[in-house]
Structures are given as structure tokens and as C-alpha cells.
Amino acid sequence: LLSVIERSNELLQIQALICFARLLTTEANQVLFFKSGGLQPLMRLISSPHPAVQLRALEATFPLTSSPKTEQIIIKIGVTKRFNTLLKSPSLSLREKTLDVAANYASKPELRKDMLAQGVLPVLLEIYHDCNNNPVLLTSLCATLLHFANDEGANRLVMRHYGGMRLLTNSLSLATISELARTEVAKLLASLLQNRENCDEIMQIGATELIIEALVSPDFAGEPQPYLLDSLHRLAQDDAALPTLAEAGVVQHLVPLLEGQREGLQTRSLAILARVTREKTSRQLFEDAVSGLVGLLNSSDRRNCINATVALCNISDNENCRRAILDEDGLEILIQSFIKFEDNVQVQESITRAQANFALDVDSHGVLRRALPFITAHQLSNTIPQTTTNTTNTTTQNNNNTTITSFALKTLLLMAVNADNVDTL
């Protein structure tokens, strides 16, 4: 095979390199290859005047990177810069094959770093303009970029310096791409949005609606959906983004997922909705979500319990939502949940705050009257701080307990306004 690649016959060289790409995946064959002096002729073919030979030489070289020593040799020679030429080839077929090989190289941290240094990333992004009607190209491109997106430095480069975010979100609305391509696009988006600056970029270019439209589109049902939800959840971590998410219809579109059968989608949707309820102006949108939220108060997944509880407590300052919660027997469950969260003071505070909101409504007083022994035993007794050797911790615990007690007392005070409650109090 080595004698064949030394010949000047392009077709023979390509076939021999295809063989090497498979043979060199085993350590024993790599040892024989080096002993036979194969590295130098292989490196020469990477500089071949024939693009197809260059590509196959890159493909045959990749298995050798399993050795750190050989990997450094390959980096030193500047092998990865060959991608720049091949990715700009007028041959669509050659570019597709080059992307597959580039994805392999980008999967290795040191080689990925070298690809960045050689300017491969902006060349990759230029290919986006040719992807609109080519699902194969888009799938391979996203799979390659995903490796870069997992690096914080490259993550920013993909988004901010080369306009990659706008190109990526535009891909969400392409009707011509395959399900595999949609999955890769959604996966790449979720990875990029691990970076706060990238989330800001999404908000600035107004791409939130595109993500939500893709989420509810039948084309993205299935494997892409969890990644789109992860993207929305990362956007929702910024309080400033919450009004935009609410206006874009995130509440209406996520409510059906709360009662769906796919647990992963349910958990992700709930986490997003719990965040959006922090935005006061959006709370009137949650009336239709109450049934699903109440149904998750006793979920076997503790994260779901917490998020459902916090969401219901947040929306309890809206009269229509309070009425819906009461109709679903949610108030009684919320009050009883106080004990369940004895290790989470913030959630307990939320419960007592919501309880005080319900005390504003006479219709809620029947449930609150039945709960008075519980409120007295478990909330008014919280004035005694837990003993601890750390002064700071003692003070914090004392303040938290005082907050709980204050809301409990507010509940009793609001109930006392109703003469029907005085005897029970």
C-alpha cells in the first residue's frame, strides 16, 4: 500500500488511502505503519495538488492521533489548515466529505485548538450559506460545530464574531431539512446557549420566537424537542429575558407538555415555567397551567415538586390563578407541603407568602380554617432559631424563620377580618 501511494496515479492513491484509514484504527497496524516509514509519504499526500487525495490523506491520518506523540507531530506539520482549502472547494460532494472528516478532528481537544488557530472555524461558518437546501451538509456542519461549542472560547467565536447565531436560528425555520439535521441544529443551539453572552445575542437578534415556533412545530417533535427546551431554559435564567419569553407565548405552548407522557419534556417545561412566574406581568397567563402544576406537587421527582410549588406560589398573587388553584384543591396540598420542604427554607417562605395571598379571599378561608392547627404548630413555632456554632448561619436561619412567621401571622390577621373566623382563631 505504501508503494501504491508513492505512485502518481490519483485514483490508486485514493483507494490506498481509504484502506489505510481503516487499517490504521488498530494499534498493531499503526506500529507496522511507522516501522515501514509510512508517515512521511502520508504527510506528502496531504499537500497533494488533488483535493480528493488531500481529503483521503487527512482521513487516513486521523487514526494516528490516538497517540499523543503523533498528534503533536500532526499539529506541528499544520495538517488541519488543509481543511480551509477543502472546505472552500466548488465541489459540494467534496465539502460534505470534508465536513465528516473535520468533525472527527474537532472531537479531539488539542486538534480542535489547532483548528481554531488555523482559522478553520470562520470557514466552517461560511458554509452555512450553502446549507438552506442541503440537509446533509447542514447535519455534518452542526455536528462539527458542536465540538467547538463545548469550548467556552470557541463558543463565543461561533456566536459573536461570525454571525453564527443568526444563521443557526434561521435554520430552525427551514422546511427542507431532515429530522437528523433538525436534531443537530437544536443540539448545537442548546450547547451554545450555555454561554451567557450567547443568550444575550439571541435576545438582541429577536430569535426567541423562532425557537418557540420550532418547539411547537410537528417537524421538531421527537428528538429535537428536549434540546429546544434546554435552550429556552438557559434563556430563562436571565430575569431580563422573562418578559420576552412570556410575550413570545412560552407559557401557552409549554402548558400542554406538563400533562404529557414524556417525563423529560415535562421536567424541562416545568423548570422554564417556574422561572417565567418570577415575572409579575406574566402571571395572569398561568390560569390554564394550574391543573398541570397542581398535578406535579406530589411528583416522585423532587425537582418537579419544588418547581411546581414555587410556580404556584408565585402566581398566587393573581386572583384568577388563586381561584383556579383553590378549585384544584391546590391550596391544601401547598400548606401540607410545608413539612416536606423543611430542608429548603426558601420554598417554605414561598408557601407561607402564598398562604397569606389566599387569605385575601373569603372563599379560601374554609381551607385555611381547617389548616389553622397546622399553621400554629409548624409555622408560628419557627421563631426559635436552630442552634449552630457558626454565628452567620444562626443569624440567617433566624431571619428566615422570622419571615415565615411574619407571613403566618399575616394569614391570621387577614382571616380575623372575617367574623366567621374569630371563634376558630
NUMI-646722 format. One record per residue (C-alpha): x, y, z. Coordinates in steps of 0.25 Angstrom, whole numbers, plus 5000, padded with zeros to 4 digits. Example, Ala and Ser with C-alpha at 12.3 -4.5 7.8 and 13.67 -1.06 7.14 Angstrom:
BEGIN
504949825031/505549965029/
//
This chain:
BEGIN
500050005000/501150105003/501750074989/500450104983/500250244990/501650274985/501150264970/500650384963/499350314960/498250394967/497150284967/498150184972/498650274983/497150304987/496850154988/498150124996/497850245006/496350185008/497050055012/497950125022/496850205028/496250065032/497549995035/498150095044/497050085054/497749975061/499049995069/499749875063/499549935049/500050075054/501350005059/501549945046/501250065038/502250145046/503350045045/503150045030/503350195029/501950225025/501750355032/502550445022/501950395009/500550415016/500950555020/501350585006/499950545001/499350645010/499950745001/499550674988/499050764977/497850684976/496750724986/496150584987/497550524990/497750625001/496450595008/496750445008/498050475013/497450555025/496450435027/497650335028/498450425037/497350445047/497450305054/498950335057/498450445066/498150335077/499650355081/499950485088/501350485081/500750465067/499650565070/500750675073/501450635060/500250655052/499950785059/501350835057/501350805042/500050885041/499150775036/497850845040/498050965031/497750885019/496350885023/496251035019/496550995005/495650875004/494450945011/494451045000/494450944989/493450974978/493050824979/491950804988/492250654990/493650694994/493150795004/492150695010/493250585012/494250685017/493250725028/493150585032/494650575034/494650715041/493650665051/494650555055/495750655056/494950745064/494550645074/495950645080/496350765089/497750785084/497350775069/496150865071/497050965078/497950955066/496750975056/496451105063/497851155062/497851115047/496551195044/495651075041/494451125049/494151245041/494251165028/493251065034/492251175037/492351225023/491751085018/490451125025/490051205013/490051075005/489250995015/487851045012/487450935003/488450835007/488150755020/489350665018/490250785018/489550855030/489550725038/491050705037/491350855039/490550855052/491250725057/492550795054/492250925061/491650855073/493050815077/493550955077/492251005084/492650925096/493951005098/493651145104/494651225096/494151155083/492751165087/492851315087/493551315074/492451235067/491351335072/491851475073/492951495063/492451425051/490951435052/490751295054/489551305064/488651375053/489051275043/488751155053/487351215057/486951235043/487251085041/486051055050/485051115040/485551035028/484550935023/485550865015/486450805025/486350655031/485950615045/487450585047/487850725043/486850785052/487350705063/488750745061/488350895059/487550885073/488750815080/489750925075/488751035079/488650975093/490150955095/490451105090/489451165100/490251105112/490951235110/490251365116/490851455105/490151365094/488851375101/488951525101/489251515086/487951425084/487151535091/487751645083/487451585069/486051545074/486151395071/485351355083/484051345075/484851255065/485251155076/483751155081/483151135068/484151015065/483750955078/482350945075/482550905060/482150765057/483550765049/484250775062/483450675070/484350565076/485750565078/486050715075/485050765086/485850735098/486950825093/486050935089/485450935103/486950935109/487151065100/485951135106/486251095120/487651155118/487051285113/486051285125/487251285135/487351435132/486251515139/486251625128/485951515117/484651465124/483651575119/484151545105/483951395107/482551425112/482151515101/482651405091/481651315096/482551215104/481451195115/480351155105/481251065098/481850995109/480650965118/480150845109/481550785112/481250785127/480250675125/480950605114/481550465115/482950495113/483550515126/484850585121/483950695114/483050705126/484250735135/484950835125/483650905123/483350925137/484650975140/484451085130/483051125135/483551135149/484551235144/483551315136/482651325148/483651415154/483251525144/482051585151/481351635138/481351495132/480551435144/479151455138/479551365127/479651245136/478251215139/478151105129/479451045135/478951025149/478350885147/479750835142/480550905153/479650845164/479750705158/481250715160/481250765174/481350615179/482350575167/483350465171/484350555165/484750655175/485250755165/483850755159/483250775173/484050895176/483750955163/482250935163/482250985177/483051115174/482251135161/480851125169/481351215180/481851325170/480551325163/479751335175/479751485175/478751475163/477351465167/476951375156/478051285158/477751275173/476351235169/476851125159/477751075170/476651065180/475750995170/476850885168/477050865183/478450925182/478451015194/478250905204/479450825197/480250945197/480050965212/480350825215/481650825206/482250925217/482750805225/483350735212/484250855210/484850865224/486150865217/485850975208/485551105215/485351185202/484251095198/483551095211/483551245211/482951245197/481851155203/481551245215/481551365205/480551295196/479651255208/479551405212/479151435198/478051335199/477551395212/477151515204/476051435198/474851395207/474651275198/475951215203/475651235218/475051095219/476351025215/477151125224/476251095236/476450945235/477950975234/478051065246/478550955255/479650925245/479951075243/480051095258/480950965260/481850975249/481951125245/481751205257/482751125264/483851155255/484251275263/485351195270/486651185262/487351055261/488651045269/489951055261/491351085264/491451185253/490951325256/490651355242/489851235240/489051255253/488651395248/488251355234/487351245240/486751335250/486351435239/485751325230/484951275241/484451415245/484051435230/483251305231/482551345244/482251485239/481451425227/480751325236/480351445245/479951525233/479051405229/478351405243/478251555243/477551555229/476651435234/476251515246/475551625237/474551515235/473651505247/473351355243/474751325246/474951395260/474451275269/475351175261/476551265263/
//
